[in-house]
Amino acid sequence: DVTKAAGIFQQMLTANNGKVDGVIATNDDIANAVIGVLKQTGLNGHVVITGQDSGVEGLQNIVNGQQSMTVFKNVKLEAQAAAQLAIALMQGKSPSAAGLTVAPFTDPKAAGHNLEALLLPAQVITQANVKDVVSAGSLAVAQICAGITSACSAIGLN
């Protein structure tokens, strides 16, 4: 819950005497809340922080050196695969007939219930490859660089 993230992290940081080596946040919004706490303590930019979703704020934190990385899941690939899968299933075909490979796994709530998932690639995004999110058509440079043009220029994002 992003509304509780800063308070929870502040408590954890206090309980650990202000020492933290890294934070693996469940998403970029929570990573941003953690960054806010770190700014108050002067630790921002000195702690490895990860997130996921590759949203504007997360990417801006990466460009500014406040967040180490985020995970990018290309929505275009997800939509294409979902459409292919839906069409195949509506036609009574298997996913493999549509050129899709599914992976089996066991339902964690019912061991005898076997499931299948279509697993798509995710990509780690750092300062070195923020452009990949732009190239995929997910965000524009102008969105990412709004208010931080000099930081974007410093990493070649313009």
Phi and psi in degrees as a GROMACS rama.xvg file:
@    title "Ramachandran Plot"
@    xaxis  label "Phi"
@    yaxis  label "Psi"
@TYPE xy
-63.9834  -27.5506  VAL-2
-70.1583  -20.9533  THR-3
-104.446  -8.77587  LYS-4
-59.3421  -46.9576  ALA-5
-62.5574  -45.4412  ALA-6
-63.3317  -43.3245  GLY-7
-64.6552  -43.9255  ILE-8
-65.4913  -39.0629  PHE-9
-60.1032  -42.4326  GLN-10
-62.9056  -42.518  GLN-11
-64.6728  -42.2221  MET-12
-64.7523  -42.8546  LEU-13
-63.6745  -44.6742  THR-14
-63.1268  -24.3486  ALA-15
-101.933  22.0473  ASN-16
56.3356  36.4339  ASN-17
74.2937  15.0853  GLY-18
-108.105  128.574  LYS-19
-152.941  134.772  VAL-20
-95.593  -33.3125  ASP-21
-165.558  161.035  GLY-22
-134.774  124.352  VAL-23
-103.613  97.6075  ILE-24
-88.1111  147.653  ALA-25
-69.811  -20.9467  THR-26
-158.938  174.662  ASN-27
-69.3798  -29.1574  ASP-28
-65.0771  -43.4955  ASP-29
-68.9469  -38.6341  ILE-30
-58.0183  -40.1694  ALA-31
-65.0493  -39.0142  ASN-32
-62.5716  -41.1457  ALA-33
-63.744  -42.9289  VAL-34
-58.9397  -39.1469  ILE-35
-59.2738  -42.4749  GLY-36
-66.5725  -42.8223  VAL-37
-63.4868  -34.5871  LEU-38
-62.5686  -38.8466  LYS-39
-66.612  -26.2478  GLN-40
-102.721  -0.345801  THR-41
77.431  12.6949  GLY-42
-95.5742  -6.14583  LEU-43
-60.7059  139.845  ASN-44
83.2732  -5.34728  GLY-45
-114.631  2.36467  HIS-46
-125.548  132.902  VAL-47
-70.3639  124.855  VAL-48
-130.34  131.16  ILE-49
-120.905  156.931  THR-50
-148.838  -162.839  GLY-51
-156.49  160.936  GLN-52
113.983  -22.7456  ASP-53
52.5297  45.0016  SER-54
-81.7088  172.935  GLY-55
-56.1467  -51.3251  VAL-56
-62.9045  -41.486  GLU-57
-63.0044  -43.3189  GLY-58
-67.5179  -36.8166  LEU-59
-64.0588  -38.6926  GLN-60
-63.7105  -35.6765  ASN-61
-68.0454  -48.0194  ILE-62
-57.0757  -40.5775  VAL-63
-80.188  -3.14811  ASN-64
79.8853  15.1364  GLY-65
-89.9828  -26.3478  GLN-66
-124.983  138.202  GLN-67
-79.0882  -41.1913  SER-68
-161.707  164.157  MET-69
-138.034  167.138  THR-70
-108.162  128.441  VAL-71
-105.669  125.495  PHE-72
-116.789  112.43  LYS-73
-69.6276  110.773  ASN-74
-62.7497  -31.0935  VAL-75
-63.3471  -41.0845  LYS-76
-65.9144  -40.2847  LEU-77
-63.4435  -44.5929  GLU-78
-65.5918  -42.6103  ALA-79
-62.4904  -45.7261  GLN-80
-65.6062  -40.4966  ALA-81
-63.2333  -40.5008  ALA-82
-65.912  -45.719  ALA-83
-59.6659  -43.8024  GLN-84
-65.7295  -44.4555  LEU-85
-61.4506  -43.5242  ALA-86
-63.6816  -44.9966  ILE-87
-61.2072  -46.2514  ALA-88
-66.0759  -38.1325  LEU-89
-65.1836  -30.344  MET-90
-87.3377  3.17553  GLN-91
74.5024  19.2005  GLY-92
-99.3444  161.642  LYS-93
-80.5508  159.204  SER-94
-57.2901  -35.165  PRO-95
-65.1921  -28.5819  SER-96
-66.1835  -23.4695  ALA-97
-93.6047  6.38301  ALA-98
83.4017  16.9739  GLY-99
-107.065  144.001  LEU-100
-110.841  122.562  THR-101
-104.748  152.699  VAL-102
-114.212  131.95  ALA-103
-77.9211  148.39  PRO-104
-155.782  160.57  PHE-105
-91.007  136.083  THR-106
-61.9615  121.207  ASP-107
-66.4552  -17.8888  PRO-108
-98.1849  -12.9326  LYS-109
-148.261  95.2413  ALA-110
-54.549  -31.1598  ALA-111
-83.4504  -4.00701  GLY-112
-98.0163  105.443  HIS-113
-88.9229  136.81  ASN-114
-119.795  166.655  LEU-115
-130.946  146.868  GLU-116
-133.951  145.375  ALA-117
-94.6156  105.813  LEU-118
-94.6652  122.593  LEU-119
-108.599  156.201  LEU-120
-70.0336  145.059  PRO-121
-115.727  157.98  ALA-122
-129.531  134.927  GLN-123
-77.4952  129.685  VAL-124
-113.96  126.628  ILE-125
-127.295  -175.156  THR-126
-57.4247  -31.8447  GLN-127
-69.1712  -22.5436  ALA-128
-137.367  27.3262  ASN-129
-54.8479  -31.6146  VAL-130
-58.2038  -24.715  LYS-131
-63.3122  -32.8366  ASP-132
-67.3003  -38.6258  VAL-133
-68.0629  -46.1352  VAL-134
-60.4844  -31.3802  SER-135
-75.6082  -10.1838  ALA-136
84.807  10.9835  GLY-137
-77.118  -38.5377  SER-138
-142.568  159.454  LEU-139
-98.9696  154.201  ALA-140
-55.0314  -41.1926  VAL-141
-59.8093  -36.0375  ALA-142
-68.1135  -46.8619  GLN-143
-67.4503  -39.9448  ILE-144
-92.643  3.82191  CYS-145
-58.1963  116.82  ALA-146
82.9427  -4.27468  GLY-147
-135.59  38.9776  ILE-148
-60.1421  -37.3424  THR-149
-68.092  -38.3386  SER-150
-66.0335  -38.3238  ALA-151
-64.8861  -43.9582  CYS-152
-61.8217  -36.2123  SER-153
-63.7864  -26.4251  ALA-154
-105.852  9.31561  ILE-155
80.8463  20.8414  GLY-156
-101.791  97.8583  LEU-157
